[in-house]
Amino acid sequence: MTDYAVGDIQGCHKSLNRLLKKIKFDSSKDCLWVAGDLVNRGKDSLAVLRQLKTLGNAVKCVLGNHDVSLIAMHYGLVRWHPTLLPIAEADDRDDLIAWLIQQPFLRVDTERKFCMAHAGVPPQWKMQRAIEYAEEITTALQGSDSKEWLANVYGDKPKKWKKSLQGYERHRYILNAFTRMRYLKKKGGLNFSAKNAPNASSPLTPWYQFPKRKNYDYTIVFGHWASLGFYSKNKIIGLDTGCVWKGRLTAINLDSIHYKLKIFSISCKKKSI
C-alpha cells in the first residue's frame, strides 16, 4: 500500500492516467492525494471529476481556487468558463458538485507529520490553528447557506491576518490563504498580483520562506504555483509543474517525504491533455 501526492491536474485527464500508469497506481490498495485545481483550462475536466469521484476512499483531494470557482459557477454566482461547459451540461453535474463540495481545504496526517493544502499554509499559523481555520470554511461551504456564503467570500480583502477578524472577512482571508497564496509582503500581507517564480530582487517573500514559520514541525505539500515548478526544501514540497501549460505532471511517494524523496513525472508537451 502506497500513498502518492499529485500536483494540479486542471482537467488534463489523459496526462493523469499516463502518470497513474507510470506509478502503477492500484486503487484497491494505494491512495492518491490531489493538491487541488482538479479542473479548468485542460480539455477534460468532466472526465477528471468522474474518475476521481469513482476512486472513492482511494483518493484524498483538497480544494483549489479553480475548484471553488466551479462550485460558484454551479450556483450561478459567476459565468461558466468555456472549458467547464461539459460539466454544466452533464447529467451527473449535481452529483459531481456535491462530491466536490465534500472535499476539504486542508488534509493533515498527524502521524506522519505532513499536510496538503492547494496554495500552502500561512507561516503565521501553528498547524493546530490551521486545522481549526480550515474546518471553519469547510463547514461553511458544506452548510445549508453554502451559496450565500460563497457569494460573500469572493474578494481580495483583508490581506493581513488578525485573530480578531470575524464573519465573512475572516473566512475570506482563510479561503484566500489556502487557495490563492503565493507571496507575502514584508509585514505578512497577502499579495495576489505576483505569479512569477521567486526573484531575489523582489520585495515580496514566498510564503514558505517567511521568517519564523510556526508550522515547521510539519511538511507542507502544495500546488498552485506553476512558475515555481517542483520545489523540495526545508519541509516544503511544491508539486505544480505546469502540466496544462505543456510542462509536466508530477507525483511523489508520500511515504518517502522524510527520507529520500521518490518523484515521478511525465511530460505534457504532447497535445494529449
Summary of the structure (lengths in Angstrom):
residues: 273
radius of gyration: 17.5
end to end distance: 28.1
largest distance: 50.7
contacts: 903
relative contact order: 0.18
helix: 35%
strand: 16%
